[in-house]
Amino acid sequence: MADKPDMGEIASFDKAKLKKTETQEKNTLPTKETIEQEKRSDIS
């Protein structure tokens, strides 16, 4: 194994061959309003 990777493969890589994918946010962060609601419900 060589210490340095072969950069020739990267230089000749064709991005056009990649498939287009749609990304989906699975774990969305709560909004400020949601956080405030949870804080208020914990207090009472």
PDB file with SEQRES, HELIX, SHEET and CRYST1 records, atoms N, CA, C and O in Angstrom:
SEQRES   1 A   44  MET ALA ASP LYS PRO ASP MET GLY GLU ILE ALA SER PHE          
SEQRES   2 A   44  ASP LYS ALA LYS LEU LYS LYS THR GLU THR GLN GLU LYS          
SEQRES   3 A   44  ASN THR LEU PRO THR LYS GLU THR ILE GLU GLN GLU LYS          
SEQRES   4 A   44  ARG SER ASP ILE SER                                          
HELIX    1 AA1 GLY A    8  ALA A   11  1                                   4    
HELIX    2 AA2 LYS A   15  LYS A   17  5                                   3    
HELIX    3 AA3 LYS A   32  ILE A   43  1                                  12    
CRYST1    1.000    1.000    1.000  90.00  90.00  90.00 P 1           1          
ATOM      1  N   MET A   1       0.842  -1.191   0.000  1.00  0.00           N  
ATOM      2  CA  MET A   1       0.000   0.000   0.000  1.00  0.00           C  
ATOM      3  C   MET A   1       0.879   1.244   0.000  1.00  0.00           C  
ATOM      4  O   MET A   1       1.855   1.331   0.745  1.00  0.00           O  
ATOM      5  N   ALA A   2       0.523   2.189  -0.834  1.00  0.00           N  
ATOM      6  CA  ALA A   2       1.274   3.437  -0.923  1.00  0.00           C  
ATOM      7  C   ALA A   2       0.790   4.406   0.146  1.00  0.00           C  
ATOM      8  O   ALA A   2      -0.352   4.334   0.601  1.00  0.00           O  
ATOM      9  N   ASP A   3       1.672   5.307   0.534  1.00  0.00           N  
ATOM     10  CA  ASP A   3       1.300   6.303   1.528  1.00  0.00           C  
ATOM     11  C   ASP A   3       0.354   7.353   0.960  1.00  0.00           C  
ATOM     12  O   ASP A   3      -0.512   7.864   1.670  1.00  0.00           O  
ATOM     13  N   LYS A   4       0.520   7.677  -0.327  1.00  0.00           N  
ATOM     14  CA  LYS A   4      -0.316   8.697  -0.956  1.00  0.00           C  
ATOM     15  C   LYS A   4      -1.289   8.037  -1.929  1.00  0.00           C  
ATOM     16  O   LYS A   4      -0.899   7.141  -2.677  1.00  0.00           O  
ATOM     17  N   PRO A   5      -2.557   8.473  -1.926  1.00  0.00           N  
ATOM     18  CA  PRO A   5      -3.535   7.890  -2.858  1.00  0.00           C  
ATOM     19  C   PRO A   5      -3.260   8.309  -4.301  1.00  0.00           C  
ATOM     20  O   PRO A   5      -2.611   9.323  -4.554  1.00  0.00           O  
ATOM     21  N   ASP A   6      -3.759   7.520  -5.226  1.00  0.00           N  
ATOM     22  CA  ASP A   6      -3.587   7.807  -6.650  1.00  0.00           C  
ATOM     23  C   ASP A   6      -4.605   8.874  -7.057  1.00  0.00           C  
ATOM     24  O   ASP A   6      -5.800   8.589  -7.140  1.00  0.00           O  
ATOM     25  N   MET A   7      -4.140  10.097  -7.311  1.00  0.00           N  
ATOM     26  CA  MET A   7      -5.029  11.202  -7.653  1.00  0.00           C  
ATOM     27  C   MET A   7      -5.490  11.130  -9.116  1.00  0.00           C  
ATOM     28  O   MET A   7      -6.400  11.864  -9.503  1.00  0.00           O  
ATOM     29  N   GLY A   8      -4.893  10.280  -9.919  1.00  0.00           N  
ATOM     30  CA  GLY A   8      -5.278  10.137 -11.314  1.00  0.00           C  
ATOM     31  C   GLY A   8      -6.720   9.677 -11.463  1.00  0.00           C  
ATOM     32  O   GLY A   8      -7.421  10.107 -12.379  1.00  0.00           O  
ATOM     33  N   GLU A   9      -7.164   8.806 -10.568  1.00  0.00           N  
ATOM     34  CA  GLU A   9      -8.541   8.322 -10.610  1.00  0.00           C  
ATOM     35  C   GLU A   9      -9.518   9.466 -10.347  1.00  0.00           C  
ATOM     36  O   GLU A   9     -10.569   9.541 -10.984  1.00  0.00           O  
ATOM     37  N   ILE A  10      -9.185  10.341  -9.432  1.00  0.00           N  
ATOM     38  CA  ILE A  10     -10.050  11.465  -9.094  1.00  0.00           C  
ATOM     39  C   ILE A  10     -10.121  12.447 -10.262  1.00  0.00           C  
ATOM     40  O   ILE A  10     -11.195  12.958 -10.577  1.00  0.00           O  
ATOM     41  N   ALA A  11      -9.004  12.708 -10.892  1.00  0.00           N  
ATOM     42  CA  ALA A  11      -8.959  13.663 -11.997  1.00  0.00           C  
ATOM     43  C   ALA A  11      -9.793  13.182 -13.179  1.00  0.00           C  
ATOM     44  O   ALA A  11     -10.369  13.999 -13.898  1.00  0.00           O  
ATOM     45  N   SER A  12      -9.867  11.873 -13.391  1.00  0.00           N  
ATOM     46  CA  SER A  12     -10.607  11.359 -14.538  1.00  0.00           C  
ATOM     47  C   SER A  12     -12.046  10.960 -14.187  1.00  0.00           C  
ATOM     48  O   SER A  12     -12.740  10.380 -15.022  1.00  0.00           O  
ATOM     49  N   PHE A  13     -12.496  11.256 -12.985  1.00  0.00           N  
ATOM     50  CA  PHE A  13     -13.850  10.899 -12.545  1.00  0.00           C  
ATOM     51  C   PHE A  13     -14.894  11.741 -13.271  1.00  0.00           C  
ATOM     52  O   PHE A  13     -14.741  12.958 -13.380  1.00  0.00           O  
ATOM     53  N   ASP A  14     -15.941  11.112 -13.762  1.00  0.00           N  
ATOM     54  CA  ASP A  14     -16.991  11.803 -14.506  1.00  0.00           C  
ATOM     55  C   ASP A  14     -18.235  11.935 -13.625  1.00  0.00           C  
ATOM     56  O   ASP A  14     -18.923  10.950 -13.357  1.00  0.00           O  
ATOM     57  N   LYS A  15     -18.515  13.163 -13.180  1.00  0.00           N  
ATOM     58  CA  LYS A  15     -19.678  13.393 -12.314  1.00  0.00           C  
ATOM     59  C   LYS A  15     -20.990  13.156 -13.039  1.00  0.00           C  
ATOM     60  O   LYS A  15     -22.011  12.921 -12.391  1.00  0.00           O  
ATOM     61  N   ALA A  16     -20.993  13.210 -14.349  1.00  0.00           N  
ATOM     62  CA  ALA A  16     -22.210  13.018 -15.129  1.00  0.00           C  
ATOM     63  C   ALA A  16     -22.750  11.593 -14.988  1.00  0.00           C  
ATOM     64  O   ALA A  16     -23.934  11.359 -15.230  1.00  0.00           O  
ATOM     65  N   LYS A  17     -21.905  10.647 -14.602  1.00  0.00           N  
ATOM     66  CA  LYS A  17     -22.331   9.253 -14.459  1.00  0.00           C  
ATOM     67  C   LYS A  17     -23.093   9.006 -13.148  1.00  0.00           C  
ATOM     68  O   LYS A  17     -23.717   7.958 -12.977  1.00  0.00           O  
ATOM     69  N   LEU A  18     -23.038   9.971 -12.232  1.00  0.00           N  
ATOM     70  CA  LEU A  18     -23.721   9.802 -10.956  1.00  0.00           C  
ATOM     71  C   LEU A  18     -25.225   9.949 -11.124  1.00  0.00           C  
ATOM     72  O   LEU A  18     -25.690  10.727 -11.956  1.00  0.00           O  
ATOM     73  N   LYS A  19     -25.981   9.200 -10.333  1.00  0.00           N  
ATOM     74  CA  LYS A  19     -27.431   9.310 -10.362  1.00  0.00           C  
ATOM     75  C   LYS A  19     -27.864  10.504  -9.521  1.00  0.00           C  
ATOM     76  O   LYS A  19     -27.251  10.806  -8.497  1.00  0.00           O  
ATOM     77  N   LYS A  20     -28.920  11.178  -9.958  1.00  0.00           N  
ATOM     78  CA  LYS A  20     -29.473  12.299  -9.201  1.00  0.00           C  
ATOM     79  C   LYS A  20     -30.341  11.731  -8.078  1.00  0.00           C  
ATOM     80  O   LYS A  20     -31.203  10.886  -8.319  1.00  0.00           O  
ATOM     81  N   THR A  21     -30.110  12.197  -6.862  1.00  0.00           N  
ATOM     82  CA  THR A  21     -30.913  11.734  -5.733  1.00  0.00           C  
ATOM     83  C   THR A  21     -31.535  12.927  -5.032  1.00  0.00           C  
ATOM     84  O   THR A  21     -30.980  14.026  -5.035  1.00  0.00           O  
ATOM     85  N   GLU A  22     -32.680  12.699  -4.438  1.00  0.00           N  
ATOM     86  CA  GLU A  22     -33.355  13.727  -3.661  1.00  0.00           C  
ATOM     87  C   GLU A  22     -33.059  13.476  -2.183  1.00  0.00           C  
ATOM     88  O   GLU A  22     -33.280  12.375  -1.679  1.00  0.00           O  
ATOM     89  N   THR A  23     -32.565  14.488  -1.501  1.00  0.00           N  
ATOM     90  CA  THR A  23     -32.290  14.335  -0.076  1.00  0.00           C  
ATOM     91  C   THR A  23     -33.517  14.732   0.725  1.00  0.00           C  
ATOM     92  O   THR A  23     -34.236  15.662   0.361  1.00  0.00           O  
ATOM     93  N   GLN A  24     -33.747  14.024   1.808  1.00  0.00           N  
ATOM     94  CA  GLN A  24     -34.885  14.306   2.675  1.00  0.00           C  
ATOM     95  C   GLN A  24     -34.384  14.480   4.099  1.00  0.00           C  
ATOM     96  O   GLN A  24     -33.608  13.669   4.604  1.00  0.00           O  
ATOM     97  N   GLU A  25     -34.841  15.553   4.737  1.00  0.00           N  
ATOM     98  CA  GLU A  25     -34.480  15.815   6.122  1.00  0.00           C  
ATOM     99  C   GLU A  25     -35.308  14.885   6.996  1.00  0.00           C  
ATOM    100  O   GLU A  25     -36.534  14.986   7.024  1.00  0.00           O  
ATOM    101  N   LYS A  26     -34.648  13.984   7.705  1.00  0.00           N  
ATOM    102  CA  LYS A  26     -35.382  13.024   8.522  1.00  0.00           C  
ATOM    103  C   LYS A  26     -35.530  13.494   9.961  1.00  0.00           C  
ATOM    104  O   LYS A  26     -36.573  13.292  10.582  1.00  0.00           O  
ATOM    105  N   ASN A  27     -34.494  14.115  10.485  1.00  0.00           N  
ATOM    106  CA  ASN A  27     -34.482  14.506  11.879  1.00  0.00           C  
ATOM    107  C   ASN A  27     -34.451  16.030  11.980  1.00  0.00           C  
ATOM    108  O   ASN A  27     -33.395  16.617  12.218  1.00  0.00           O  
ATOM    109  N   THR A  28     -35.593  16.661  11.802  1.00  0.00           N  
ATOM    110  CA  THR A  28     -35.624  18.120  11.818  1.00  0.00           C  
ATOM    111  C   THR A  28     -35.520  18.634  13.250  1.00  0.00           C  
ATOM    112  O   THR A  28     -35.992  17.992  14.189  1.00  0.00           O  
ATOM    113  N   LEU A  29     -34.904  19.785  13.402  1.00  0.00           N  
ATOM    114  CA  LEU A  29     -34.773  20.391  14.717  1.00  0.00           C  
ATOM    115  C   LEU A  29     -36.065  21.105  15.079  1.00  0.00           C  
ATOM    116  O   LEU A  29     -36.759  21.624  14.204  1.00  0.00           O  
ATOM    117  N   PRO A  30     -36.391  21.134  16.370  1.00  0.00           N  
ATOM    118  CA  PRO A  30     -37.623  21.815  16.777  1.00  0.00           C  
ATOM    119  C   PRO A  30     -37.490  23.332  16.620  1.00  0.00           C  
ATOM    120  O   PRO A  30     -36.394  23.887  16.706  1.00  0.00           O  
ATOM    121  N   THR A  31     -38.619  23.980  16.391  1.00  0.00           N  
ATOM    122  CA  THR A  31     -38.629  25.435  16.282  1.00  0.00           C  
ATOM    123  C   THR A  31     -38.570  26.047  17.677  1.00  0.00           C  
ATOM    124  O   THR A  31     -38.752  25.354  18.679  1.00  0.00           O  
ATOM    125  N   LYS A  32     -38.313  27.356  17.730  1.00  0.00           N  
ATOM    126  CA  LYS A  32     -38.290  28.045  19.024  1.00  0.00           C  
ATOM    127  C   LYS A  32     -39.630  27.904  19.727  1.00  0.00           C  
ATOM    128  O   LYS A  32     -39.689  27.721  20.943  1.00  0.00           O  
ATOM    129  N   GLU A  33     -40.711  27.993  18.948  1.00  0.00           N  
ATOM    130  CA  GLU A  33     -42.048  27.897  19.537  1.00  0.00           C  
ATOM    131  C   GLU A  33     -42.270  26.529  20.187  1.00  0.00           C  
ATOM    132  O   GLU A  33     -42.850  26.441  21.270  1.00  0.00           O  
ATOM    133  N   THR A  34     -41.817  25.481  19.537  1.00  0.00           N  
ATOM    134  CA  THR A  34     -41.971  24.130  20.080  1.00  0.00           C  
ATOM    135  C   THR A  34     -41.198  23.985  21.380  1.00  0.00           C  
ATOM    136  O   THR A  34     -41.695  23.386  22.334  1.00  0.00           O  
ATOM    137  N   ILE A  35     -39.999  24.521  21.426  1.00  0.00           N  
ATOM    138  CA  ILE A  35     -39.165  24.448  22.630  1.00  0.00           C  
ATOM    139  C   ILE A  35     -39.837  25.204  23.775  1.00  0.00           C  
ATOM    140  O   ILE A  35     -39.892  24.715  24.904  1.00  0.00           O  
ATOM    141  N   GLU A  36     -40.344  26.396  23.475  1.00  0.00           N  
ATOM    142  CA  GLU A  36     -41.025  27.188  24.514  1.00  0.00           C  
ATOM    143  C   GLU A  36     -42.263  26.462  25.023  1.00  0.00           C  
ATOM    144  O   GLU A  36     -42.524  26.475  26.226  1.00  0.00           O  
ATOM    145  N   GLN A  37     -43.028  25.835  24.146  1.00  0.00           N  
ATOM    146  CA  GLN A  37     -44.218  25.086  24.561  1.00  0.00           C  
ATOM    147  C   GLN A  37     -43.830  23.949  25.500  1.00  0.00           C  
ATOM    148  O   GLN A  37     -44.494  23.731  26.514  1.00  0.00           O  
ATOM    149  N   GLU A  38     -42.769  23.226  25.175  1.00  0.00           N  
ATOM    150  CA  GLU A  38     -42.344  22.116  26.013  1.00  0.00           C  
ATOM    151  C   GLU A  38     -41.850  22.615  27.364  1.00  0.00           C  
ATOM    152  O   GLU A  38     -42.103  21.977  28.385  1.00  0.00           O  
ATOM    153  N   LYS A  39     -41.154  23.742  27.386  1.00  0.00           N  
ATOM    154  CA  LYS A  39     -40.683  24.307  28.653  1.00  0.00           C  
ATOM    155  C   LYS A  39     -41.863  24.675  29.538  1.00  0.00           C  
ATOM    156  O   LYS A  39     -41.855  24.399  30.738  1.00  0.00           O  
ATOM    157  N   ARG A  40     -42.895  25.310  28.937  1.00  0.00           N  
ATOM    158  CA  ARG A  40     -44.069  25.714  29.713  1.00  0.00           C  
ATOM    159  C   ARG A  40     -44.823  24.496  30.232  1.00  0.00           C  
ATOM    160  O   ARG A  40     -45.327  24.520  31.355  1.00  0.00           O  
ATOM    161  N   SER A  41     -44.910  23.444  29.444  1.00  0.00           N  
ATOM    162  CA  SER A  41     -45.658  22.259  29.880  1.00  0.00           C  
ATOM    163  C   SER A  41     -44.912  21.502  30.971  1.00  0.00           C  
ATOM    164  O   SER A  41     -45.539  20.823  31.785  1.00  0.00           O  
ATOM    165  N   ASP A  42     -43.570  21.606  31.005  1.00  0.00           N  
ATOM    166  CA  ASP A  42     -42.794  20.958  32.070  1.00  0.00           C  
ATOM    167  C   ASP A  42     -42.975  21.664  33.399  1.00  0.00           C  
ATOM    168  O   ASP A  42     -42.955  21.025  34.451  1.00  0.00           O  
ATOM    169  N   ILE A  43     -43.150  22.981  33.361  1.00  0.00           N  
ATOM    170  CA  ILE A  43     -43.264  23.771  34.596  1.00  0.00           C  
ATOM    171  C   ILE A  43     -44.604  23.518  35.271  1.00  0.00           C  
ATOM    172  O   ILE A  43     -44.658  23.355  36.490  1.00  0.00           O  
ATOM    173  N   SER A  44     -45.683  23.481  34.503  1.00  0.00           N  
ATOM    174  CA  SER A  44     -47.020  23.338  35.114  1.00  0.00           C  
ATOM    175  C   SER A  44     -47.414  21.909  35.358  1.00  0.00           C  
ATOM    176  O   SER A  44     -48.505  21.647  35.863  1.00  0.00           O  
TER     177      SER A  44                                                      
END                                                                             
